[in-house]
Structures are given as structure tokens and as C-alpha cells.
């Protein structure tokens, strides 16, 4: 499909040009600093609750993703390749051309009430961030959360965004009637790495403040320590500082994941690496020369370091003065179809 030519001007629902959607797309740009250079395609999706393929081996079966593409612009994002399914590229298009499912809340309410739905857990933020900056304008999540709350349907959220705190009251209301949990993604605290590799995201320490606030309101929140970047954010001192501040934020658990570079993300990352850290290119080609994942020995070493640090700093021990139980994160960055042992979201 050619997105730049799509407009909502009487397009027939059966038009083969837009087979993924119930109606054509409205193309919008906004002349504001936070959205400059970005294009939003407002579409009417056919469905919103997605079943995860069994081969993916993630700890959830159903997801809701109101957006495709992401203004966070994380260089390493594993979801980049999914933009190619829409005839968009995995690089600049993924960062700047965002698909907005404007009927997401309506669909969620309808599908949660369907006779065949059995109230299974729904994970959000597992492909692209449902609290990316665009959510501040489109406000899709409040309607989705209201639908989940009214259906008393369990759910979890993974985010790098601070905008989730806008919906704190809704999350608390839902937690009174069903199981609600969250994870924030903080792989490192290094300011240079953050500004360069995650340029559209809030400061990592602000994300940790989100974790603390959610736990204070009774929403179990842990930290997905991902990705840990080889040779950039994996030194013992950097790991110790990150885990220490995660513990101080009151995270209920921590799950470390080493960077993985699948198609789409791999090419974009290596281009960035060549520009920002050219001396590391040979080392990365050696480390990831046989595939998308670092050697298992490296992953095990990093995981064990984080495990020891988490034990030392008391991650999950207490939150706001009360004991919290440590449990697996239900929303996690999607691992590979057949992940190596060290890529199994270890719970610490």
C-alpha cells in the first residue's frame, strides 16, 4: 500500500488497497515541536485483541496494540521489522510514520464482551509503546482501560513512557476488580547512551519514578532491564548503578535482557553504531556474527551479575515499607520464536 496517497474520502470497506483496515486512512501531520517530521495515519482497525502465535513462547497469549510505529525512536527496537508488513521501512519510517487505530477503545469494549471471550490476560506495550508521545494527543488508552476495568479483565502494561501516570486513577480502579500489573523498561542510566539510542523517550530516572508511583498506588510494577548494550552499558559499575537505582525505586522484580538484533533492527543499529561508535563495529560483528543474539555464555554472565546485584540491593524486598512478592513480568519485550536459555526473561 502507498500510505502517502491514502485519505478517508468515501473509500469502500472492500477496497483491496487497504485490506488490513475497515476503512481507509486519514493522514495527519502536526506543526508542533514534539511531532515535527512525523506523519500519523488514522485508521479504523478490524480488530484490536490479537492472539500471540504459540511459537513466540512469551508469558501471555493476547495483546492490544493501539499503535504501530513509535516516536520513541529506539535504535535497537525489535518491532522495527513489523513496519515492512505495511510497505513502510524499518528505519526512518518506523520512527516517523505512526499508524493510529482510532477505534481501538470501541473495538476493545466490543471484543471483551463477545460470547467467545473468556477473560484471558491481555498484555499491552509488547510491540510498540502504548504510552508513546502520540498517546498524549490521541488518548486511546483511557477508553481501553475503561473497557478492561468494566469487564474486570486482567491486564498488564510495559512502557518507557511517563504518560501512564495520567491514567493512574483508572489503573487503580481496575486493580480493585481484577489483576493489574506493569513494567517499565530501563536498560541503563547512562545519559549519553540514552540520548543517542533512545532519543524520543523520557529520561530513564523519570521512568523509575513511574515505577515508584505505581507501586505506591498498589499497582505492582517491576523493571524490564532491557536492553543491556554490550560494550556500552554492560560494565560492572554501570550494571551496579542501574540495579541500585531500580531497587531504590521499589521495583517488585527485575528482568535483564541483553540486546538482540533481529532483521530490521539489526541494519538500523549497525548504521547507528558505525556513525556513533565505529570502533565497536568489529566487536559487534563478532558478537552477533552468527545471528540475532549474543552468545549464551555472555548472556549468562550478564544475567548472573544482575542477579547478584539485585540480591545485594534488595530488589523486590520492600515497597513503601510493605513486603512485596516477586513475580514474573507479564509484559515483556517479545523474545525470539526459539530464544536461547539466557533469553528467557529471568526473574530476579
N, C-alpha and C positions, 0 to 999 in steps of 0.2 A: 504494500500500500504506500501511497505517497502522501504523507501526513500534511505537508505544506499546502496541498490542494483541497483538503477536506474542510467543509463547512456544513453547519446544520441548516440546510436550506431545502427542506422537503425531501430529504434522502429517504428512499424506500427502505423499510426494515429488511427486505430481502436482497438489497443491493449487494452483489458479490464483492464489491470493492471494500466493504467493511464487515467481513464475516464474523469478526470477534465480538461485535457490538450490536446492541439492539437498534441503535440509531447512529448517525454519523457524528463526527467530532466538531466541536466549536474550538477554533484556535484563538488563544488569547496571549497577549504579552502585556506586561505591566511596567510602566516607566517609573519604577522606584528602585533605589539603590540595591535593595536585597534581592530583587528579581531581574535586574538588568541583564540582558543577554539570554534570558530564559524564555521558553515557549511552553505554554500549558495547553494540552489537548483535553478538553472536557468531553467525556464520552459517557454513554449510558451502557453499562455492562449488562450482560445477560444473566450473570450470577455473581455471587460475592464470596460464598463459603466454598473453599477449594479443598479437595481431598489430596493429601500428600501421597505420592507414589510409595508403595511399600518398600521399594528398593532403596529409598533415601535413608532409612534407618535413623530417623530423628525421633525424639521423645514426644511427638504429637502427631495427630492424624489429620487435623483440619486447620486451615488458616483463613484469615481475612486480610487482604492486601488492598487498601483503597487507592494506592498509588503505584505506578511503575515508572522507573527512573527516579533519581534522587538528587536534590540540591546539596546534600552533604558533600558530594564530590570526593568521597574517599577513594584514593588512587587504587587501593587494593580490593575494592568491593567485589565479592564473589558473584553478585547478581548482575554484573555488567552484561554478561553474555545473553541474558534474557531479553535485552533490548533488540538483539538481532532478530528475534522471532517476530518483531513488529516492523521489520525492514528499516530499523534505525541502527546506528553503530554503537559499539560497546564503549567508546571513548567519550568524546565531547557530547554526543547526542544523549548518552545516559545521564550526564551531568546537567544538561541544559534543556532537554525536551522531556517533560514530565507528563505522563498520562494520569488524568484525574477521573476517577469513577464517581461522578457527581451523584449517582443514585445509590451509593453504597449503603447508606443507612436504611433506605426504603427496602432494598433487597435483603439486608440482614434481618430486619424485622419479619419480612415475609418468609424467609427460609428457616429462621428459628422456630416459626410457628407451623411449619409444614408437618403433615402427619408422619412422614418418614424420618423426621429428625429425632434423635434420641438423646439430645442434651450433651453430646460429647464436648470435650475440652477444645477450645478454639485458641490458637496462638496467633498473635499479631506482631508485626515488625520483623518477620522472619525472612522476608525477601528484601524490601526496601523499608526505610523507616516511616512508620505511620505518623510520627511526630516530627517529620522534616519541616523546614520553614514554610512550605506551601500550606501546611495544615493551619497555620495562623490565619490565612486568607479564606480557605475553603471550609474549614470547620466540619469535616466529615466525622471525626471521631466522637464528638458528643452524641450524635444520633446513633452511632454504632454501639457505644457503651450503654445508652439508654435501652436499646433493644436487647442487649445481653443481660442487663440488670432486670428488665421486666420479664425476661424468660428464665431468670435465675440460672443462667448458663455459665459454667466455669470458663475462665479465660486467663490468658497471660499476655504480657506485653514486653517486647525487647526494644530499647530505644537508645539513641545517642542524644536525643533532644531533651531540652528542659521544658518544652511546651506541655508535656504530660501533666505538669503541676497545675495548669489551667483547669484540668478535669479532675482535680483531686477529690472534690466533693462527690462527683459521680462514681469514682472508683471506690470511695468509702461506702457509698450507698450500695453498690454492687457487692462489696465484700460482706455486707450484712446478710445477704441472701444466697451467696454462692462462693466458690473458691476463686480468689483473685490473687495473682502474683505478678511480679515484674522483675526485670533485669535491666540494668544499664550497662552499656558497653564502654569499657575503659581499658584499653590495652596497654597504655603507657601515659606518663605525665610530662614527658619531655616537651617543652614548649616549641622548639624548632621542628621536631618531628610532627607535632600536632598541626602547626600552621601549614606545613608543607604537604603532609599526606592526608590530612582531614580538613581541608580549608573551609568547608561550609558548616562545620559542626561547632557547638558550644565548647568552651574550654573544658578539658577533662575534669577539673576540680568542680566546676559547676554541675557536671553530671553526677559527681559523688555527692554533692549537696542534694540533688534529686533523690538519690538513694536514701540518704538520711531522712529527708522529709517524708518519703513514702513509708518508711519503717515507723516513723513517729506517729503516722496516722493509721497504723495497723495493717498496711499493705506490705506483705513480705517482699523484700527486694534484695537481690544479690547482684553480683557483678560478673559479667562475662569479660574476662581479661583477654580481650582479643581485638586485633591480632597482636601477638608479640613478634616484633620485626627483627629477624636475625641481623646481627652486627650493627643494629641501630638502637634497639631498645631492650636488648637482652642481657646487658651486663649485670653482674650480681648487685651492684649498687642501684641500678635502675629498677630491677625487679624488687629489691627490698623497699625502696621508697614507694613504689606503686602499691605493693601489698600492704605496707604500713598505713597508707592513707585510705585504702579500701577498708581496712579494719576500723580505722577511726571514724569512717562514715557509717559504721554499724551494719555493713553488708551481712546478710544472713548466710551467704556462701560465696565462693569464688570458683570460676571455671576457666582455667587458662587454655588458650588455643594459639598455636604457632601459625603464622601466616601461611596460607595456602594459595596457590596461583593457578587457578583453572583458566581455560580459554576465555578470552575477553579481558579478564583481569590481568592475566599474565603479560599480554602485549602492552597494555596501558601502564602497568607497573614498571616493566623494563624500560619503556620510553622515559618515564619519570626518573628512574634510577640513573639512566645514562646522563640525564641532564643535571640532577641534583647530587648524585654520589657516584660518579663514573668509576672511581677506584674499586667500588664494590661489585661492579657488573660481573667480573670473572668469578668472584666468590659465590654470587647468586647462581650463575650458570652451573657452577659445580654442585651447589647445594640442591638446586631444583632441576638439574640436568636430565634426570630420569622421569620426571613427571611433575605433578602439581604440588607435591608435598615434600617437606623436608624429611631427611632420613629419620626413621623411627628412633634411632639412638639419640639424635639431637632432641626430638620431641620429648622423649622420656626424661632426658636430663633437665630440660626446662620445666617440665611438669613436676618433677621431684623437687626442684629448687623452690617452686611456688608453693608446693605442699608444705615443705618445711617452714617457709616464711609465714604461711597462713597459720600454721600451728603456733609459731613463735609470737605472732602479733595478735592472735586470738580472733581471727575472722570467724564470725558466726557465733561467738561465745555469748555476747550480750548485745542488746539493742535497747537504748533508752532505759537502761537499768533492769530490764527483764530478760530472762533467758529465752533464746530463740532456737528452734530446732533447725538444723541444716538439712536442706532438701535439694534435689536436683533442679536446675533451671529448666522450666518448661518451654521457654522461648530461647532459642539459640540459633546462632548463625548456621545455616544449613550445611552440614558436612557432606563429603562426597558420598556417592552411592555405595562404595565399599571402602569406608575410611580405615586407615591403619589403626592399630590398637591405641596408640597415643593420641588419636584424634577423636576419642570417644567422649568428649566433654567431661573430663574427670571432675568429680565433685570434691571440693576441699573445704 
